[in-house]
Each structure stands twice: as C-alpha cells, then as structure tokens.
Amino acid sequence: MPHSDDPVDQLRAVFATGRTRPLGWRREQLTRLRALFAENRRELADALHADLRKPPAEAYAAEVDLPLREIDHTLDHLEEWLAPQQLGPAALAGLPEGSTAGTRYEPLGTVLVIAPWNYPVQLALLPVAGALAAGNTVLLKPSELAPASSALLARLVPRYLDGAAAVVEGGVPETTELLARRFDHIFYTGNGAVGRIVLRAAAEHLTPVTLELGGKSPVFVDRDADLTTVAERLVRTKFANAGQTCVAPDYVLTDPDTARGLAAALAGAVERRFGPDPQGSEAYGRIVNERHFDRVSALLTSGTTAVGGRTDRADRYIAPTVLAGVEPDEPVMQEEIFGPVLPLVEVADLDEAIAFINERDKPLALYAFTGSETTRRRLAAETSSGGLGFGMPMAHLRVPDLPFGGVGESGMGSYHGPWSLAAFSHRRARLDVPLH
C-alpha cells in the first residue's frame, strides 16, 4: 500500500487489496455505520439544531431513524440482492450444449459523495451506506453550509469506518479540486446549476454519475378530497425543515372553490401544529443562512398572503406561509421555493392541471389528493415525475424498496434499498461456452 496522505489515493489502495469485495466486509461496514447513528443520536441532533435549528423530533425521525431502518433493511437483504442471476436454457438457444450465462454485481471502486446542507446527515450517509453495500470505498464531501454537521461527520466517519471511507471538508475550492480527480462514480445531491458542473467534470473522466436534484413538485387537490386531512398532511410535509426539502410540496393546483376552502383549512392546521406563534415553537426550524432567507423572502410578494407571511432576518425566520390566488408568471412560480411558502394556483379542472404540469420541467415528485381512480390513472399515464404519491406527500421516501430519484431536470439515477446496490455497482455479464 502506498504511503500517501492523499485520501483518494488511500481509498484506491484499500480497494485494490480486494478486501472490500466479500459479503462479510460489506456487512461489517454497514454494521459499523449503524453504530455511528445509534451511538451518537444526541450529538447528531445537536449538530442539526446548530445548523438549521432543526427540532429534535424532526432530526431523530428524518436524519437518524430513517437511515437506521434503511441500513437494517439492507443488512437483512444484502446477500439476496447480491446473488448472481442465471439465465435459463431458452436464453441460450443456438449455443453449444452445456453453455451457461448470467449476471452479477461488481463494485465500481472509489466513489465520491457530495452531500447537501438541508439534510446534512441523512443525505450524506445514506449514499455512503449504498456505496459500502456495493463493495466500494467512499470519499464524502459534506456541505460547508451545515458546518456543525460537517465537522461531526469528519470526526465520526473515520472513527467508525476506518479505511473504508474518508471525509474532506471545505467549500467550492475543495469541491472543485475533488471534481478534477478521477473517481469510479460520483453521487451528487443538490441543485441543477451545480449538477451541471458535476456532470461536466465527470465527463472529463467518463465517470458515471447519480444526480439527485429537485424542482417544483406539484400537488393536485381534487374536489372530492377531505380538506382537513389534506391540510394536515400538507403542513406536516411542506413545513418540515422550514420547507427546505427537495421533495416537499412546492405548490398546489386546485379549482377556485377548493382553493378557498383549503386556505382556511391550512390556517387551522398551521396553528394546530406550530401554535399561534410558530417563531416560538420548538417544532419549527429556520432558514439555513441569510442568503437563502433573502431569496425566499423575496418570493412573498406573489399572490395574496392567506397564512403567515411574517419574517425576521436576524432569526432567519420565515413563518409557515400560504399564498392564495398565485398566477403562473409570478416570482414564486419561477424557481424551486425550498422554503416555507406554499402557493395555491387555481385551475379549472384536471385537464388544466395536467397541462400546467406538463408545460414545466419534470419534477422530482408529483402528489395528489383524490378519491377518483380515474384521476389517479390519468396522472400516472399523462405526466412524468421522479416519484408519484397519492394521499401523503414525501411518504415514498420511507419505503426502502422504492427507487428514489428524478427525471429530466430533477435528476438522473436513483437509490435506496436494492436501487443503491444497482447505482454503485456494475452489472457484469458472463457467458461460459464449453470447449468440447
């Protein structure tokens, strides 16, 4: 093994020994990663609170317990997922008798994971778990915009994953330097502008990439939907992490009568969840920094404020806000909001809602509240999105056997559960033909 202080060289040297390939090694790394979460719950939650004022219950649910469940699921099924697949005799017609063929997963090598700031633990370590399960070594680059979480990961990851994973902290210069290096796969979570930079850098080495991006994920609310239930579920998901979630509902499409009823229902749901003053609620987070606060605050001029609207720059606080009567050309509809602002856009019917969705970039998720099977079938058949969820936004993230990823502007590739194994592996074909 070469004597080098360079983490990429060190990780490549570890992979070259072949010790990452056996099932036992992979299971050991996942078990160690599981211990990282289980043994440092409070410290992880404290770092998330320091970075985002993330409420403890929210931090434990999204950034500790969800990854733990996924790691446990992977440990339970990894041997099954890794089993070679053999082709049947019919596929080998025309080849000499005794020929065999099949496929198996093989690790790629050394993987670069570039993590975002909004869920700086979950979205850093879940891809790391997938890369380790696939038999790779991993270099993790946490986000500099979540400095407490970044520093904690830099301390914990090498301690628990000695030799299998390394962490490089820093900002744009450090990320740019890493992207100039050759990796065997790059996994990036963030926005489309940086995603294009990652893709251009990867092209220099023909490195495969997974891009987990975002976009404006719409919600269609049908006339038959129970608005109290809709409002409760929208508030729970839209305003989690102060709206800074890539698959959060971005805007609502519904008819004018339903929009009026929904605005009133949302007002009640916000107060029930966060109290009369959300700024004083321990269940409500903050915008990550002043630059993002200024960007989101500027969107509040659209439509009419039906709920919330109050801001406090010194506290990086934007109230849970609902904007009614929003027109398609207003500022809040021109970019992913990534903050606690929910526009209500009125459409005449399902036809107009589908046309509205299809005129825009393909979103990371599409949600709908409807009792109509015809409406569900039409949304599934006539739109395109990374994921499609009925009745509960963001819930598809909690099902580890579902692929999570985007399409078009919202990303490429997917992960979670067996899909992580596919993302970080090469499915190698093998054919054996007898010599006699």
RACOR-V844133 format. One line per field, one symbol per residue. ss: DSSP state (2 for helix, 1 for strand, 0 for the rest). phi: phi as a letter, one per 40 degrees, with the letter a starting at -180 (. if undefined). Layout:
# RACOR-V844133
ss: ???
phi: ???
This chain:
# RACOR-V844133
ss: 0000002222222222000000222222222222222220222222222222000222222222222222222222222222001100222200000001111111100111110000000222222222222000111110000022222222222222000011100002222222200000111110022222222222200000111100000111100000222222222222022220000000111102222222222222222222000222000000000222222222222001111000112220110011110000002220000000111111000222222222000011111110002222222222001111110000222200000110022211011022222220111111110000
phi: .ccacccccccccccccgccccdccccccccccccdcccbdccccccccccbfcddccccccbbccccccccccdcbdcccccdbbccdccbdgcddgcbaabacbccibbbbbccccbccdcccccddcccccgccbbbbccccbccccccccccdcccbdgcabbbchbcdcccccccccbcabbbbibcccdcccccccccbfccbbbbbahcccbcbccccccccdcdccccccccffgcbcbcdcabbacdccdcccdcccdccccccbgcbdcccccbcbccacccdcccdcccccfbccaggcbaccbfbbcdbbbcgccdccdcbcaccfacbbcbbcbcacdccccccccbdcccabbabacccccccccccbbbacbbbbgacgccccbccccbibagcchagaagfccccccbbbcccbbbbdcb
